[in-house]
Amino acid sequence: MFFLCAGHFAQVPAEPAKEKKRAETANAQQTGQELDRVRREIKAATEAVQAEAAQRDQAAKAVRNADQALGKATRDYEKTHRAYEGSQGRLKQLDAKVSEAKAELADRQGRLSEMVRFAQQADRGDAWGAILNGQNPATPSRLTEYFSYIGDLRATEMNAIEKESQELQALEDQVKGEVERLAGLQEENKARTAALNQARAERKRSLDALTSSVANRTQQLKELRSNAAALEKLLERLSRVVRALPAPSKSTTASLPSAPGVLRGDFGHLHGQLHWPVPGKIVSRFGEERIGGLRWTGLLFETPSASNVHAAAAGRVIYADWLPGLGQLIVLDHGAGYISLYGYNDSLKRSVGDEVAANDVIASTAQSESGSSKLYFEIRDSGKPVDPATWLSHTH
């Protein structure tokens, strides 16, 4: 009776467990719907800022289009290049299998030839041949047994040779197909490279046109103020919608001992611990004068051409698009009112809503004939720019 009662009471928590699972499922669905809504609002804010920029300056619009085309060309090229390298690896594996199959086939054919030669010698009554093969020519019954045994071996070897010949043919067909695929990828790679170079050339022309349109100091100052206003307007809109974002997962906001590179604790406690977004040196610092009384509100890095841009800390992407004055821009929300901005990128690797860990690659800087490129990095606390240098680690 005691055991029956124990079994009965052991089943009681099943219903609360089901209710908890249903609640978790409902919460997950609600979180997904909320994230979709926020993404739509961010997209609307992005389009509004970009539309205003396009109306203000056709040259800036050309740069935006060129930047976006270059980003797409870069992604297409990288995708094709990865496929090309994978095809080369498969072809190498197939070549090794073909060589192994040919060696096995040659070995079997050699054994079969030996059997045929022995059978021919014995069949002609070649006593010397039988003796050299270790047989007694005066023992016909023994010879008959060997004939039967060799006949069975020949049949087995011939079946094996036929099977391996078919397998070898199949492998050679695969090699032929992979060679053709590789040739196609080579042609596609050439086309992607040409498109990438064309996109870079178009971007350079657009940048030259934009530079010439702000050649004089007064116009340049006006552009800087307009760009700063566009950034402030974007961040103001983003701050309104980011409050509705579901909380980032614990896997990206907290580190484990076995997961180096993911920072521990809240962003506000990470002074002097943030990852450098790029290797290189700081060429313009927070608070330094730019022009006409305007000052830098972040850091300007000089880094090797086509460098990977890394997340300074764990967070979530709330903006990944073009913005006047900052080009291809990506913005991360770190919670508690902290955000980080990464501008002047060549290609963006993450999308709005993506969660990233500290030091994850989120973008890449421009390729340049000079061998160097620039990255703009900014940190804001509740909308106010703060000096990023005080947050960065002293080693990088």
N, C-alpha and C positions, 0 to 999 in steps of 0.2 A: 504493500500500500504506500509506503514511504517513497519508493521509486516511481510509482505512478504520479504521485503529487509532484515530485521533483521534475519529472518529465513535463507535467502540465505547466508548472511555473516557468520552465525553460523556454516555452513557446510564447510567453506573454509579450516579450520585447519585439516580436516580429512586426506587429502592426505599427508601433512608433517608428521602426526602421523604414518601413515602406513609406510612411508619411514624410519622413525626413528626406528620402530619396526623391519623392514627388516634388517636395519643396525645392530641393537643390536643382532638379530639372527645370522647374518653373523659373527659378532665379537665373539660371543659365540662359534660358530663352529670353527673359526680360533684359538681361545684360547685353545679349547680342543685338536685340532690337534697339536698345539705347545707344549702343556703339554705332549702329548703322545710321541712326538719326543724327548723331554728333558728326559723323563723317560727312553727311549731306550738308550740314550747316557750315562745316569747315570748307567744303568745296564751294559753297555759295559765297563765303567771305573771300576765298581765294579769287574767284572769278570777278567779284566786284572790284577788288584792288587792282587786278590785272587789267580790267576794262578801263579803269580810270587812268592807269599808266599808259595804255595804248592811245587813249584820246589825247593825253598830254604830249606824247612824243612818239612820232612814227619810227624814229631811229631806235628808241628803246624797244618798240614792238618787234622790229627786225632782229634785234639782239636776242630777245626772248624766243622768237621762233627758231633762230639759228641754234641757240643753246639747247632747246628741246629736241631739235633734229639731231644735234650732235650726241645728246644723251641716248636717243633711240639707236643711232648708228653704232655707238659704242656697245650698247647691250646686245645688238644683233651680231656684231663682230665677235664679242666674247662667247656668245652662244654657239656660233658656227665653229669657232676655234676649239672650243671644248669638244664638240662633236668630232672634229677632225682628229684631235689627239686620241679620243676614244677609239675611233676607227683604226688608227695606226696601231694601237695596243692590241685590238682584236686580230688585226692582220698578222702581227708578230706571233700571237698565240696559235693562230691557224697554221702558219708556216712551220712552227715547231711540231704541231700534230702531224702535218703532212710528212715531214722528215722522219718522224718516229714510225708512222704507218708504212712508209717506203722501206725502212730498214727491216721491219718485221716481215713485210711481204717478201723481200729479197732473201731473208733467212729461211722462210718456209719454202720458197722456190728452190733454194739450194738443197734442202733436205729431200724434197721430192725428186730432184734430179739424181741424187745418190740412190734413192730407192729404185728409180727406173733403170739406172745403170746396173745395179745388182741383179734385178729381175732379168734383164737382157742377157747377162753373163750366165745366169743359172739356166735360163731357157735354152740357150745354145749348147748346153752340156759342157760348158767350159770348166773343166775340172780345176785348172789352175786358178781360174777366177774364184771358184767356190772355196778353194783352199785359202787363197789370200783373204777371203772374207770370213775365215774361221770355220768353214763347214767341211764335213766329211763327204766327199763325192760318192762314197760307197753306201750312203745311207739315204735312199730315196724318200722314205717316210719322213725323215727329219727335214729334208728339203721341201717336201710338200707342206709341212707345217709352217716353215718359214715363208713360203709363197703366200699362204693364207694370211699369215700375220702381216706381211708386207703389203698385201692387197688391202687389208683393213686400214693400215697406216696411210697408204696412198689415198684412199677414199677420204679419210679424215683430213689429211693435209690439203687435198684438192678442194674440199668444202670450205676449209678455213681460208684458203687462198682466194676463193671466189667471194667469200664474205668480206675479207679485208680489201679486195680489189674494189668492191662496191663502196665500202666505207671510205677508201682513198679517193674514189671518184667524187663522192659526196663532199669530202673535205676540199678537194680541188675546186668543185663548183662553188663552195662557200668562199674560198680564196678569191675566185674570179669575181663573185658578187661584191666582196668587200673591196677589192681593187677598183671596181667600177664606182662603188659608193665613195671611196676615197678620192677618186678623180673628180667626181661631182662636187664633193666638199671643197676640193682645192679650187675649183672654178667659182664656187659660191664664196669662198674665202676671199678670192681676188675681187669679186664684185663688192663684198662687204668692206674690204679695205679701201676700194675706190670710193664707195659711198661715204666712208668715215673721213677720208681725206677731203672729199668735196664738202662735207659738213663743216670740217675745221676751217677750210678756206672761206666758206660762206660766213662762218662766225667771225673770222678775222675781218672780212669786208664790213660786216655789220658793226663790229667794234670800232673799226677805223672811222666809219660814218658817224657813229655815236660820239667818238672822241672829237671829231672835227666840229660837231654841232655844239660842243661845250668848250670850244677852244679858248675863249676869253674867260677871265677870272670871274666876272659878274655872272655869266651864264652858268659856269661851273658851280658857283656858290648856290645859285637858284636850283640847280639840279640836285645838289646834295641835300638841300632843305626839303625839296619835294620828295626825294627818296626816303629821307628820315621820317617825313610825315606819313608816307605810305607804309613804312614799317610800323610806326606807332599805331596807325589805324588797323593794320592787320592784327597786331598783337592784342589790341583792345578787343577786337571781335573774337579772337581766339580765346581770350581769357573768359569771355562770357559763356562760350560753349564747352570749354575744357572742364568746367566744374561738373558737367553732367557725365563725364567719362567714367566708366566703371574702374574700380581700383585695379592697378596693374597686378599681375600674378606675383606671388612671393618668390618664384624662381628667379625673377629678374631684379627684384628690389632688395633681396637679401642674399648674402653670400654664404657658401658652405666651405669648410676647410678643404674639401677636395675640389673646389671650383675656383682656382686663382683667376684674378682679373675681374671678378664681380665684387663690387665694393659693399662693405657691411654698414648697415645703419641708415638713418635718414640723411637726405642730401645736406640739410643744414648743419650736420656734424662732420662734414667732409672737407673742411678747410685744409689745404695743403696735401690732399690725398687724391685729387682727380687725375685721371689719365690725360696726358697731352693728346690733343686730337690728331696731330701730325708730327712727324720728326722735323727738325729744322730749328730756326731761330725766330724770335719775335722782332719785327722790324718797326712796328708802331704799337705804342702802349696806351692803355686806358687813360683818358684825360689829356693826352697830347693833342696839340692844336693841329687841325687839318687845313682849314682855310677860312678866312673871314670870321674868326671867332668860334667856328664849329670845332668840336673836339671828338676824338675817338671814344666811343662807348663800349669798346671791346678791344681785342688784340688782333693784330694783323701778323700772320705767320708767313715766313718764306720757307718753302719746303721743296724737295726734289719734284721734278715734273711727274705727273700721274701718280702721286702718292695716295695711299688709302687714307681715308678720313675715319677716325675711330670715335665712338661715343665716349665722352668724358666720364659718364656715370650711367647707371641703369635708368631706363625711363621708357616712355612711349612716344612714338612719332605723332605729332599733331599737325605738322605742315611739311610737305615735300613737293615743292614746285618752284617756279620762277618768280622772282620779285625784283622790281626795278632797284638798281643800285647794289644788289647782292647776288644777282644772277640765280643760278640753281641753289635754292636755299632749303635746308632741312632743320626743323625745330623739334626738340625733345622736351616733353613735360616730365619733370622729376617729382612732382607732388609737392604739397605744402607751399605752392606759389612759385616754385623755382622752375625756370626753363633755361635751356641752352640753345644757341643758334650757331649754325655752321654755313657760311656763305662763300660765294665765288667757286662753287664746285663745277666740275665738268660733267659728272654723272651721279645720279642719286641711286642708291642700292636698296633703300627701304621705302615703304609706303605708309600713308596715314593709317594709324591704328596698330602698326607693328610694335611689339614690345622688344626692346633690345637690352642686352647686358652691357656692363661697362667693358669698354675696349672692343666691342663689336664693330665691324666695318659697316659704315652707313652711307659712304659716298667716296668719290675719288676726285682729286684736283685735276686741273687742266694739264694737257700735254703742251710743252713749249719748246721751241728750238733753242732757247737759252738754257734749257735744262732745269729751270726752276719755275715754281708756280706760287700762288698766294692762296691763303685760306683766312677768312674772317671768322673769329670766334667770340661769342658774347654770352654772358650769363645775366639773368634777370631774377630779381627777388621781388615778387608781387608787382611786377611791371617796371621796377626800377633797375637800371643797369648797375652792376657792381663790378669791381675790378677782378677779372678772371685770374690774373697772375697770383692773387692771394689764395686761390682755390687749387691751383695746379700743384702736382707733386714736384719736389725739387729735383727728382731724377726722372729721366725719360729716355 
